[in-house]
């Protein structure tokens, strides 16, 4: 995906605790970076927080997370993490995530969530108002899944 297709980026610096002896980020930390950037993306949209969702008895449950590595991030790198909603299903939503160091594309990934009733952990329709908010927020309209 082209970097300019993303409406949202979150910046962070790689910390010492996140790297191995060679100063390269441990693989598991990339999912943490995805989660941090997704949290900030969600906050930026103004949609209900995870606490509000829980209080309403419906939450987004992680269904899938994938990572593809192009190049490693290293200690003290400043990373830009792009998050973009790529598509909506009836109960699911798919986000594309990319990590860049300057203009260099390091990591690609995907996060899929299912919106579900918390008490029964069964998918419920994604709220139309949320679709509209996210579609307005994005540069490219999310696809139907």
C-alpha positions as CSV (number, residue, x, y, z in Angstrom):
1,X,0.0,0.0,0.0
2,X,1.2,3.5,-0.7
3,X,2.2,5.6,2.3
4,X,0.0,8.4,1.1
5,X,-3.0,6.2,1.3
6,X,-2.9,6.4,5.1
7,X,-4.8,9.2,6.9
8,X,-3.2,8.4,10.2
9,X,0.3,7.8,11.5
10,X,1.5,7.4,15.1
11,X,5.2,8.0,15.8
12,X,7.3,6.2,18.4
13,X,10.9,5.6,19.3
14,X,12.3,2.1,19.7
15,X,13.3,1.6,23.3
16,X,16.2,-0.4,24.7
17,X,14.0,-3.0,26.3
18,X,12.4,-3.8,22.9
19,X,15.6,-5.0,21.2
20,X,18.0,-7.9,21.2
21,X,21.8,-8.0,21.6
22,X,22.2,-6.7,18.1
23,X,19.9,-3.8,18.7
24,X,17.1,-5.2,16.5
25,X,13.5,-5.1,17.6
26,X,12.2,-8.5,19.0
27,X,9.4,-9.8,16.7
28,X,6.7,-9.7,19.3
29,X,7.1,-6.0,19.8
30,X,5.8,-5.2,16.4
31,X,2.3,-6.4,17.4
32,X,2.6,-4.1,20.4
33,X,3.5,-1.3,18.1
34,X,0.4,-2.1,16.0
35,X,-1.8,-2.1,19.1
36,X,-0.4,1.3,20.3
37,X,-1.0,2.9,16.9
38,X,-4.4,1.3,16.5
39,X,-5.4,2.7,20.0
40,X,-4.3,6.2,18.9
41,X,-6.1,5.8,15.6
42,X,-9.3,4.9,17.4
43,X,-8.9,7.8,19.8
44,X,-8.5,10.1,16.8
45,X,-11.8,9.0,15.3
46,X,-13.7,10.0,18.4
47,X,-15.5,6.7,18.5
48,X,-16.4,5.0,21.8
49,X,-13.5,3.9,23.9
50,X,-12.9,0.3,24.9
51,X,-14.3,1.2,28.4
52,X,-17.5,2.7,26.9
53,X,-17.8,-0.3,24.6
54,X,-17.5,-2.7,27.6
55,X,-20.1,-0.7,29.5
56,X,-22.4,-1.0,26.5
57,X,-21.9,-4.8,26.5
58,X,-20.4,-4.9,23.0
59,X,-16.7,-5.0,22.2
60,X,-14.3,-5.6,19.4
61,X,-12.6,-8.9,19.7
62,X,-9.3,-9.6,17.9
63,X,-9.8,-12.3,15.2
64,X,-6.6,-12.1,13.2
65,X,-3.2,-10.4,13.3
66,X,-0.6,-10.9,10.6
67,X,2.9,-9.4,10.1
68,X,5.2,-9.3,7.1
69,X,8.8,-8.3,7.6
70,X,10.7,-6.3,5.0
71,X,13.5,-4.9,7.1
72,X,14.2,-4.7,10.9
73,X,13.7,-1.7,13.2
74,X,16.6,-0.9,15.5
75,X,17.2,0.7,18.8
76,X,16.5,4.4,18.9
77,X,14.8,4.4,15.5
78,X,11.9,6.8,15.2
79,X,9.1,4.8,13.6
80,X,5.9,6.0,11.9
81,X,3.1,3.5,12.1
82,X,0.3,4.0,9.6
83,X,-3.2,2.6,10.3
84,X,-5.9,2.4,7.7
85,X,-9.4,0.8,7.7
86,X,-9.4,-1.4,4.6
87,X,-12.8,-2.9,4.8
88,X,-16.0,-3.7,6.7
89,X,-18.0,-7.0,6.9
90,X,-21.3,-7.3,8.6
91,X,-19.7,-7.9,12.0
92,X,-16.0,-7.5,11.2
93,X,-13.6,-4.8,10.3
94,X,-10.1,-5.1,8.7
95,X,-7.2,-2.7,9.3
96,X,-4.0,-2.5,7.4
97,X,-0.9,-1.4,9.4
98,X,2.5,-0.4,8.1
99,X,5.7,0.6,9.9
100,X,8.1,3.1,8.3
101,X,11.5,4.5,9.2
102,X,11.6,7.7,7.3
103,X,10.7,6.7,3.7
104,X,11.8,3.0,4.3
105,X,8.9,0.6,4.6
106,X,9.8,-2.0,7.3
107,X,6.7,-3.9,8.2
108,X,3.2,-4.6,6.9
109,X,0.4,-6.1,8.8
110,X,-3.3,-6.7,9.1
111,X,-5.6,-6.6,12.1
112,X,-9.1,-8.1,11.9
113,X,-11.7,-7.5,14.6
114,X,-15.2,-8.8,15.2
115,X,-17.8,-6.7,16.9
116,X,-19.5,-8.9,19.4
117,X,-21.9,-9.0,22.3
118,X,-19.6,-9.4,25.3
119,X,-21.9,-11.8,27.3
120,X,-22.2,-14.4,24.6
121,X,-19.1,-13.6,22.5
122,X,-21.2,-13.7,19.3
123,X,-20.8,-11.2,16.5
124,X,-23.3,-8.4,16.1
125,X,-23.7,-6.0,13.2
126,X,-21.0,-3.3,13.1
127,X,-22.7,0.1,14.0
128,X,-23.6,2.2,10.9
129,X,-22.5,5.4,12.7
130,X,-19.1,3.8,13.2
131,X,-18.8,2.9,9.5
132,X,-19.7,6.4,8.5
133,X,-17.2,8.0,11.0
134,X,-14.4,5.8,9.8
135,X,-15.2,6.2,6.1
136,X,-15.1,10.0,6.5
137,X,-11.8,9.7,8.4
138,X,-10.1,7.7,5.7
139,X,-8.6,9.0,2.4
140,X,-9.7,5.8,0.6
141,X,-13.2,4.4,1.3
142,X,-13.1,1.0,3.1
143,X,-14.2,-1.9,0.9
144,X,-17.1,-4.3,1.7
145,X,-15.7,-7.6,2.9
